[in-house]
Amino acid sequence: QVRLMESGGGSMQAGGSLRLSCAASGGTLINHHTAWFRQAPGKEREGVAGLGPYGFTVYAESVEGRFIVSRDSARITLFLYLNDLKPEDTATYYCAAALSSRFRGAYLVPSSYEIWGRGTQVTVTS
């Protein structure tokens, strides 16, 4: 089974940018729906961006126009570009994947995914 590992988190001032990476091992993501989620302390995990196997993308309203989800051509690494960061973007960011044959159609719902990384912390200071 594919395993996921995030990297690229860190501390950034408001208005800055970061690029998060999610590397797959044990296989590729060619047959998977993928997404990024985040979870702030005391809050539920929320969907940030989804990317379908044919390039369809969807974003949470709170990040639309600021975040961009993409992947490499080998379908091994998923990226999330975080631009114009705000303090409310502070959270642990997780990547997730689901075999397309099992995908239930809700890109930004955690229960749609069965493969998760361990997360990377993003802290935005004002």
N, CA and C of each residue as an Amber inpcrd file, in Angstrom:
protein
   378
   0.8370000  -1.1850000   0.0000000   0.0000000   0.0000000   0.0000000
   0.8810000   1.2470000   0.0000000   0.3880000   2.2820000  -0.6620000
   1.1010000   3.5430000  -0.7130000   1.1550000   4.1710000   0.6690000
   2.2920000   4.7480000   0.9920000   2.4590000   5.5150000   2.2180000
   2.8020000   6.9480000   1.8350000   2.4120000   7.8830000   2.7100000
   2.5920000   9.2980000   2.4290000   3.4160000   9.9750000   3.5120000
   4.2520000  10.9340000   3.1240000   5.0250000  11.6950000   4.0920000
   5.0880000  13.1500000   3.6420000   4.6410000  14.0380000   4.5180000
   4.6540000  15.4650000   4.2230000   5.9750000  16.1040000   4.6510000
   6.2980000  17.2060000   3.9970000   7.4570000  18.0130000   4.3780000
   7.2180000  19.4390000   3.9080000   8.0490000  20.3510000   4.3880000
   7.9850000  21.7280000   3.9190000   7.3340000  22.7060000   4.8630000
   6.8300000  22.2150000   5.9750000   6.2150000  23.1300000   6.9270000
   7.2480000  24.0080000   7.6080000   6.7590000  24.9990000   8.3210000
   7.6600000  25.8880000   9.0330000   6.9190000  27.0830000   9.5640000
   7.6900000  28.0720000   9.9880000   7.1310000  29.2970000  10.5280000
   7.3260000  30.4150000   9.5130000   6.2820000  31.2020000   9.3110000
   6.3240000  32.2330000   8.2840000   5.5090000  33.4300000   8.7610000
   5.9400000  34.6090000   8.3620000   5.1640000  35.8060000   8.6810000
   3.9650000  35.9130000   7.7430000   2.9490000  36.5640000   8.2140000
   1.7680000  36.7800000   7.3890000   2.1570000  37.4530000   6.0810000
   1.5200000  36.9770000   5.0130000   1.8290000  37.4900000   3.6890000
   2.8740000  36.6840000   2.9520000   3.5440000  35.7910000   3.6500000
   4.5720000  34.9720000   3.0290000   4.0070000  33.7630000   2.3210000
   4.9110000  32.9330000   1.8200000   4.5320000  31.7490000   1.0510000
   5.3290000  30.5350000   1.5090000   4.7360000  29.3800000   1.3460000
   5.3950000  28.1070000   1.6330000   4.9790000  27.1010000   0.5760000
   5.8030000  26.0970000   0.3780000   5.4220000  24.9720000  -0.4610000
   5.5090000  23.7060000   0.3680000   4.4000000  23.0160000   0.4820000
   4.3790000  21.7310000   1.1590000   4.4880000  20.6200000   0.1220000
   5.1770000  19.5600000   0.4960000   5.3120000  18.3970000  -0.3750000
   4.7640000  17.1680000   0.3340000   4.2720000  16.2600000  -0.4390000
   3.7640000  14.9870000   0.0770000   4.3130000  13.8950000  -0.8250000
   5.2660000  13.1430000  -0.3110000   5.9310000  12.1210000  -1.1090000
   5.3020000  10.7600000  -0.8660000   5.0040000  10.0770000  -1.9420000
   4.4480000   8.7290000  -1.8520000   5.5720000   7.7060000  -1.9300000
   5.4560000   6.6440000  -1.1450000   6.3830000   5.5230000  -1.2250000
   5.5740000   4.2330000  -1.2620000   6.1970000   3.1940000  -1.7900000
   5.4880000   1.9340000  -1.9220000   4.5570000   1.8970000  -3.1090000
   4.6340000   2.9080000  -3.9530000   3.7820000   2.9820000  -5.1300000
   3.6210000   4.4220000  -5.5680000   2.8060000   4.6370000  -6.5680000
   2.5330000   5.9930000  -7.0390000   1.0810000   6.3440000  -6.7410000
   0.7480000   7.5840000  -7.0670000  -0.6130000   8.0710000  -6.8390000
  -1.4160000   8.1150000  -8.1300000  -0.9980000   7.3410000  -9.1150000
  -1.6230000   7.4080000 -10.4300000  -3.0740000   6.9660000 -10.4070000
  -3.4400000   6.1140000  -9.4920000  -4.8130000   5.6180000  -9.4100000
  -5.5560000   6.1300000  -8.1820000  -5.1460000   7.3140000  -7.7310000
  -5.6940000   7.8340000  -6.4870000  -6.2920000   9.2210000  -6.6490000
  -7.3080000   9.4870000  -5.8710000  -7.7490000  10.8390000  -5.5930000
  -6.9260000  11.3180000  -4.4020000  -6.5640000  12.5860000  -4.3970000
  -5.6930000  13.1030000  -3.3420000  -6.2240000  14.4280000  -2.8050000
  -5.7510000  14.7870000  -1.6260000  -6.2070000  16.0280000  -1.0150000
  -5.2610000  16.4620000   0.0850000  -5.3830000  17.7070000   0.4450000
  -4.7050000  18.2700000   1.6070000  -5.7700000  18.6740000   2.6270000
  -5.4540000  18.3800000   3.8760000  -6.3020000  18.7740000   4.9890000
  -5.4470000  19.5400000   5.9960000  -6.0940000  20.2000000   6.9200000
  -5.3720000  20.8410000   8.0100000  -6.1910000  20.7430000   9.2880000
  -5.4830000  20.7980000  10.3830000  -6.1440000  20.7380000  11.6800000
  -5.4200000  21.6530000  12.6550000  -6.1580000  22.6170000  13.1470000
  -5.6340000  23.5300000  14.1590000  -5.9900000  22.9950000  15.5400000
  -5.2340000  23.3770000  16.5720000  -5.5280000  22.8900000  17.9260000
  -6.9630000  23.1990000  18.3340000  -7.6560000  22.1810000  18.8270000
  -9.0200000  22.3600000  19.2940000 -10.0620000  22.4220000  18.2070000
  -9.6460000  22.2330000  16.9540000 -10.5960000  22.2930000  15.8440000
 -10.6240000  20.9790000  15.0960000 -11.6770000  20.7620000  14.3390000
 -11.7900000  19.5660000  13.5270000 -10.8880000  19.6710000  12.2910000
 -10.5420000  18.5160000  11.7800000  -9.7550000  18.4850000  10.5460000
 -10.6250000  18.9980000   9.3970000 -10.0790000  19.8970000   8.6080000
 -10.8420000  20.4720000   7.5100000 -10.1310000  20.2880000   6.1860000
 -10.9030000  20.0780000   5.1570000 -10.3460000  19.9370000   3.8200000
  -9.8770000  21.2740000   3.2840000  -8.7300000  21.2840000   2.6520000
  -8.1430000  22.5020000   2.1040000  -8.1960000  22.4890000   0.5770000
  -7.7250000  21.3960000  -0.0190000  -7.6770000  21.3130000  -1.4770000
  -7.7060000  19.8570000  -1.9130000  -8.3920000  19.5890000  -2.9990000
  -8.4560000  18.2450000  -3.5430000  -7.9850000  18.2220000  -4.9820000
  -7.4160000  17.0920000  -5.3910000  -6.9150000  16.9450000  -6.7540000
  -7.2870000  15.5600000  -7.2530000  -8.0850000  15.5280000  -8.3210000
  -8.5020000  14.2650000  -8.8790000  -7.4820000  13.6890000  -9.8410000
  -7.6290000  12.4330000 -10.2230000  -6.6540000  11.7780000 -11.0990000
  -6.5640000  12.3870000 -12.4940000  -7.5870000  13.0900000 -12.9430000
  -7.5610000  13.7130000 -14.2620000  -7.3580000  15.2180000 -14.1940000
  -6.9750000  15.7090000 -13.0240000  -6.6210000  17.1110000 -12.8960000
  -7.6750000  18.0130000 -12.2810000  -8.8300000  17.4570000 -11.9590000
  -9.8560000  18.2810000 -11.3200000  -9.3450000  18.7810000  -9.9770000
  -9.5790000  20.0540000  -9.6770000  -9.1820000  20.6210000  -8.3950000
 -10.3740000  21.2850000  -7.7170000 -10.3280000  21.2620000  -6.4110000
 -11.3480000  21.9410000  -5.6150000 -10.6760000  22.4920000  -4.3740000
 -11.1420000  23.6720000  -3.9280000 -10.5310000  24.3370000  -2.7890000
 -11.5880000  24.7530000  -1.7740000 -11.1660000  24.7910000  -0.5310000
 -12.0190000  25.3710000   0.4990000 -12.1330000  26.8660000   0.2410000
 -13.2610000  27.4120000   0.5740000 -13.4950000  28.8340000   0.3300000
 -12.4520000  29.6920000   1.0300000 -11.9840000  29.2530000   2.1800000
 -11.0380000  30.0440000   2.9700000  -9.6640000  30.1580000   2.3330000
  -9.3440000  29.2980000   1.3640000  -8.0230000  29.3220000   0.7360000
  -8.1030000  29.5630000  -0.7610000  -9.3030000  29.6240000  -1.3110000
  -9.4780000  29.8290000  -2.7520000  -8.7420000  31.0950000  -3.1890000
  -7.9410000  30.9570000  -4.2410000  -7.1840000  32.0940000  -4.7540000
  -5.8390000  32.2970000  -4.0750000  -5.5830000  31.6020000  -2.9740000
  -4.2950000  31.7320000  -2.2660000  -3.4840000  30.4420000  -2.3060000
  -4.1330000  29.3040000  -2.2430000  -3.4520000  28.0100000  -2.2320000
  -3.6160000  27.3390000  -3.5880000  -2.6000000  26.5810000  -3.9760000
  -2.6530000  25.8330000  -5.2260000  -2.1750000  24.4120000  -4.9810000
  -2.9500000  23.4360000  -5.4240000  -2.5650000  22.0320000  -5.3030000
  -2.0780000  21.5520000  -6.6650000  -1.0200000  20.7640000  -6.6550000
  -0.4950000  20.2150000  -7.9060000   0.2510000  18.9230000  -7.5990000
   0.7790000  18.2970000  -8.6170000   1.5530000  17.0660000  -8.4490000
   2.6070000  17.0050000  -9.5350000   3.6050000  16.1280000  -9.3300000
   4.6240000  15.9560000 -10.3590000   4.1130000  14.9900000 -11.4190000
   4.7980000  14.9590000 -12.5550000   4.3370000  14.1560000 -13.6820000
   4.4140000  12.6610000 -13.3900000   5.2810000  12.2700000 -12.4830000
   5.4160000  10.8560000 -12.1400000   4.3490000  10.3930000 -11.1550000
   3.5220000  11.3060000 -10.6890000   2.4600000  11.0300000  -9.7150000
   3.0280000  10.4020000  -8.4390000   4.2120000  10.9440000  -8.0400000
   4.8230000  10.4580000  -6.8110000   4.7270000  11.4930000  -5.7020000
   4.7180000  12.7650000  -6.0940000   4.7110000  13.8450000  -5.1160000
   3.5480000  14.7820000  -5.3490000   2.8690000  15.0890000  -4.2700000
   1.7790000  16.0550000  -4.2720000   2.2930000  17.3250000  -3.6210000
   1.8850000  18.4690000  -4.1560000   2.3380000  19.7450000  -3.6180000
   1.1390000  20.5960000  -3.1840000   1.4060000  21.4670000  -2.2300000
   0.4540000  22.5060000  -1.8740000   1.2240000  23.7980000  -1.7210000
   0.9210000  24.7520000  -2.5980000   1.5360000  26.0640000  -2.5260000
   0.6360000  26.9700000  -1.6980000   1.2040000  27.5070000  -0.6360000
   0.4580000  28.3720000   0.2740000   0.9590000  29.7960000   0.0760000
   0.1280000  30.6610000  -0.4410000   0.4910000  32.0420000  -0.7090000
  -0.3420000  32.9930000   0.1440000   0.1990000  34.1890000   0.3460000
  -0.5060000  35.2060000   1.1280000  -1.0020000  34.6070000   2.4420000
  -0.0920000  33.9890000   3.1570000  -0.4570000  33.2890000   4.3860000
  -1.0280000  34.2390000   5.4290000  -1.9650000  33.6940000   6.1810000
  -2.6150000  34.4500000   7.2510000  -2.4650000  33.6740000   8.5660000
  -2.5210000  34.3770000   9.7000000  -2.3930000  33.6660000  10.9810000
  -3.3950000  32.5260000  11.1300000  -4.5670000  32.6710000  10.5550000
  -5.5790000  31.6240000  10.6650000  -5.2540000  30.3890000   9.8260000
  -4.1930000  30.4530000   9.0320000  -3.7320000  29.2650000   8.3020000
  -2.8580000  28.3670000   9.1720000  -2.5380000  28.8210000  10.3720000
  -1.7210000  28.0210000  11.2760000  -2.4270000  26.7150000  11.6090000
  -1.7410000  25.6030000  11.3480000  -2.3310000  24.2770000  11.5600000
  -1.3000000  23.2180000  11.2130000  -1.6320000  21.9850000  11.5330000
  -0.8910000  20.8500000  11.0040000  -1.5490000  20.4470000   9.6960000
  -0.7610000  20.3520000   8.6540000  -1.2680000  20.0290000   7.3260000
  -0.9760000  18.5650000   6.9870000  -1.9970000  17.8970000   6.5010000
  -1.9170000  16.4870000   6.1600000  -2.2530000  16.2720000   4.6850000
  -1.5600000  15.3580000   4.0480000  -1.9970000  14.9240000   2.7340000
  -2.7140000  13.5820000   2.8840000  -3.5930000  13.3120000   1.9560000
  -4.4030000  12.1050000   2.0180000  -4.6350000  11.5870000   0.6090000
  -4.8610000  10.2850000   0.5170000  -5.1090000   9.6620000  -0.7790000
  -6.1290000   8.5460000  -0.6330000  -6.8330000   8.3160000  -1.7020000
  -7.7980000   7.2210000  -1.7460000  -7.7460000   6.5760000  -3.1170000
  -7.7570000   5.2760000  -3.1670000  -7.8550000   4.5970000  -4.4510000
  -9.1080000   5.0970000  -5.1570000  -8.9430000   5.4470000  -6.4040000
 -10.0750000   6.0160000  -7.1390000 -11.2600000   5.0720000  -7.1820000
 -10.9850000   3.7640000  -7.1760000 -12.0700000   2.7840000  -7.1910000
 -12.8860000   2.8020000  -5.9120000 -12.3070000   3.3640000  -4.8560000
 -13.0000000   3.4210000  -3.5640000 -13.4670000   4.8270000  -3.2160000
 -13.1520000   5.7920000  -4.0580000 -13.4370000   7.1790000  -3.7190000
 -14.9330000   7.4380000  -3.7360000 -15.3970000   8.1240000  -2.7080000
 -16.8270000   8.3350000  -2.5510000 -17.3210000   9.6540000  -3.1190000
 -16.3990000  10.4850000  -3.6360000 -16.8260000  11.6970000  -4.3260000
 -16.7550000  12.9750000  -3.5420000 -16.4600000  12.9190000  -2.2590000
 -16.4000000  14.1310000  -1.4520000 -14.9370000  14.4790000  -1.2100000
 -14.4100000  15.3790000  -2.0280000 -12.9780000  15.6620000  -2.0030000
 -12.4800000  16.2160000  -0.6790000 -13.2760000  17.0360000  -0.0200000
 -12.7990000  17.7400000   1.1660000 -13.3520000  17.1560000   2.4610000
 -13.7460000  15.9080000   2.3990000 -14.2640000  15.2120000   3.5810000
 -13.2550000  14.1530000   4.0060000 -12.7820000  14.1870000   5.2410000
 -11.7290000  13.2500000   5.6770000 -12.0880000  11.7790000   5.4870000
 -13.3210000  11.4120000   5.6840000 -13.6980000  10.0050000   5.6040000
 -13.6280000   9.4530000   4.1810000 -13.3830000  10.3190000   3.2000000
 -13.2400000   9.8570000   1.8150000 -11.8850000   9.2100000   1.5610000
 -10.9500000   9.3490000   2.4990000  -9.5680000   8.9260000   2.2750000
  -9.1370000   7.8790000   3.2900000  -8.3640000   6.8870000   2.7920000
  -7.9050000   5.8390000   3.6920000  -6.4010000   5.8640000   3.9370000
  -5.6940000   6.7140000   3.2010000  -4.2320000   6.7970000   3.3430000
  -3.9000000   8.2140000   3.7910000  -3.1370000   8.3190000   4.8740000
  -2.8150000   9.6190000   5.4510000  -1.3340000   9.7150000   5.7870000
  -0.7840000  10.9000000   5.6140000   0.5310000  11.1790000   6.1260000
   0.4510000  11.5680000   7.5860000   1.6160000  11.8650000   8.1720000
   1.6540000  12.1840000   9.6040000   1.5610000  13.6770000   9.8640000
   1.6370000  14.4790000   8.8300000   1.4240000  15.9000000   8.9970000
   2.7040000  16.7110000   9.0690000   2.5770000  17.9770000   8.7200000
   3.6690000  18.9250000   8.8430000   3.0810000  20.2410000   9.3730000
   3.7760000  20.8580000  10.3000000   3.2500000  22.0290000  10.9990000
   3.5360000  23.3080000  10.2110000   2.5130000  24.1290000  10.0810000
   2.6570000  25.4540000   9.4940000   2.2060000  26.4730000  10.5390000
   3.0870000  27.4160000  10.8310000   2.7750000  28.4670000  11.8000000
   2.9420000  29.8170000  11.1190000   1.9090000  30.6250000  11.1780000
   1.9400000  31.9460000  10.5560000   1.7940000  33.0040000  11.6410000
   2.7670000  33.8920000  11.7050000   2.7600000  34.9430000  12.7130000
   2.3790000  36.2750000  12.0740000   1.7300000  37.0980000  12.8620000
   1.2830000  38.4000000  12.3490000   2.3470000  39.4590000  12.5470000
